[in-house]
Amino acid sequence: MGIFAKIAAGEIPSYKCAENDEFYAFLDINPLVKGHTLVIPRREVDYIFDMEDDELARFEVFAKKVAVAIKAAFPCVKVGQAVLGLEVPHAHIHLIPMQSEKDMNFANPKLSLSAEEMKEIADKIYKEFSK
């Protein structure tokens, strides 16, 4: 079982932002900006385009709901979406609150946030998602 599957199963702690039976969203531990969230399928699949069409559609709809919650919790111009997928062999979507396109540059320095800040951020997103 890979690291993201263990996170979704609760075997590894995470800062949960949203979940349902199929998908799980949690804060990136090396965020580009406050609110940078990862969305994953609970099912282990390495490549997003290996997902069946209907599962991929549900995945994007779930990610959209998470993005709406992020935007409500952290007012921004838009929430950007990036699918990279080389660093962890588990399909995932990065959702990043953007004030400008520069916020989506993965070469930017990562934020160093305390556990308390991370929990507060996740709780804000989870509260908005749950509305």
C-alpha positions as CSV (number, residue, x, y, z in Angstrom):
1,M,0.0,0.0,0.0
2,G,1.4,3.4,-1.0
3,I,1.7,6.5,1.1
4,F,-1.5,8.2,-0.3
5,A,-3.6,5.0,0.2
6,K,-2.3,4.9,3.8
7,I,-3.2,8.5,4.3
8,A,-6.8,7.9,2.9
9,A,-7.1,4.8,5.1
10,G,-6.1,6.9,8.2
11,E,-2.9,4.8,8.8
12,I,-0.8,8.0,8.3
13,P,-2.0,11.3,9.8
14,S,-3.1,14.0,7.5
15,Y,-4.9,17.3,7.6
16,K,-8.3,16.3,6.2
17,C,-10.2,18.8,4.1
18,A,-12.9,16.6,2.6
19,E,-13.9,13.0,1.9
20,N,-16.5,10.6,0.6
21,D,-16.5,6.9,0.0
22,E,-14.4,7.2,-3.2
23,F,-12.1,10.2,-2.7
24,Y,-10.1,12.0,0.0
25,A,-8.7,15.6,0.1
26,F,-5.9,16.7,2.5
27,L,-3.4,19.6,2.8
28,D,-0.1,19.3,1.0
29,I,2.6,19.2,3.7
30,N,4.8,21.3,1.4
31,P,2.3,23.9,0.3
32,L,2.9,26.6,-2.2
33,V,0.3,28.8,-0.6
34,K,-2.2,28.5,2.4
35,G,-5.0,26.1,1.3
36,H,-2.9,24.0,-1.2
37,T,-4.8,20.8,-1.1
38,L,-4.3,17.3,-2.7
39,V,-7.3,15.3,-3.9
40,I,-6.9,11.6,-4.4
41,P,-9.0,8.5,-5.2
42,R,-9.1,6.1,-2.3
43,R,-8.5,3.3,-4.9
44,E,-4.8,3.0,-5.7
45,V,-4.3,4.0,-9.3
46,D,-1.0,5.5,-10.4
47,Y,-2.0,7.5,-13.5
48,I,-5.0,9.7,-13.6
49,F,-5.8,8.7,-17.2
50,D,-5.9,5.0,-16.2
51,M,-9.1,5.8,-14.3
52,E,-12.3,4.7,-15.9
53,D,-14.2,7.5,-17.5
54,D,-17.1,7.5,-15.0
55,E,-14.6,7.4,-12.0
56,L,-12.5,10.2,-13.5
57,A,-15.7,12.3,-13.9
58,R,-16.7,11.7,-10.3
59,F,-13.1,12.5,-9.2
60,E,-13.3,15.9,-11.0
61,V,-16.7,16.7,-9.6
62,F,-15.4,15.9,-6.1
63,A,-12.3,18.1,-6.8
64,K,-14.7,20.9,-7.9
65,K,-16.5,20.8,-4.6
66,V,-13.2,20.9,-2.7
67,A,-12.1,23.9,-4.9
68,V,-15.4,25.7,-4.1
69,A,-14.7,25.1,-0.4
70,I,-11.1,26.3,-0.7
71,K,-12.2,29.5,-2.5
72,A,-14.8,30.2,0.3
73,A,-12.2,29.5,3.0
74,F,-9.4,31.4,1.3
75,P,-10.7,34.2,-0.9
76,C,-8.7,34.2,-4.1
77,V,-9.1,35.0,-7.8
78,K,-9.4,31.3,-8.8
79,V,-8.4,27.9,-7.5
80,G,-5.9,26.4,-9.9
81,Q,-5.7,22.7,-10.7
82,A,-2.5,20.8,-11.5
83,V,-1.9,17.1,-12.2
84,L,1.7,16.2,-12.1
85,G,1.9,12.7,-10.8
86,L,5.6,11.8,-10.9
87,E,6.5,12.3,-7.3
88,V,4.0,9.9,-5.8
89,P,2.7,6.8,-7.7
90,H,-1.0,7.6,-6.9
91,A,-3.2,9.7,-9.0
92,H,-3.8,13.1,-7.4
93,I,-4.9,16.7,-8.2
94,H,-3.3,19.7,-6.6
95,L,-5.8,22.5,-5.9
96,I,-4.1,25.8,-5.2
97,P,-5.7,29.1,-4.3
98,M,-4.3,31.7,-6.8
99,Q,-4.0,35.5,-6.6
100,S,-1.9,35.2,-9.8
101,E,-0.5,32.5,-12.0
102,K,2.8,32.7,-10.1
103,D,1.1,30.9,-7.2
104,M,1.1,27.8,-9.4
105,N,4.8,27.7,-9.9
106,F,6.1,24.5,-8.2
107,A,9.6,25.9,-8.3
108,N,8.5,28.6,-5.7
109,P,9.7,28.2,-2.2
110,K,7.3,26.1,-0.1
111,L,5.6,27.5,3.0
112,S,6.7,26.3,6.4
113,L,3.5,26.2,8.6
114,S,3.1,25.0,12.1
115,A,0.9,22.0,12.9
116,E,-1.6,24.4,14.5
117,E,-1.8,26.5,11.3
118,M,-2.2,23.4,9.1
119,K,-5.1,22.1,11.3
120,E,-6.7,25.6,11.2
121,I,-6.5,25.7,7.4
122,A,-7.8,22.1,7.0
123,D,-10.7,22.8,9.4
124,K,-11.7,25.9,7.5
125,I,-11.8,24.0,4.2
126,Y,-13.6,21.0,5.8
127,K,-16.2,23.4,7.3
128,E,-16.9,25.0,3.9
129,F,-17.0,21.6,2.2
130,S,-19.5,20.3,4.7
131,K,-22.0,23.1,4.1
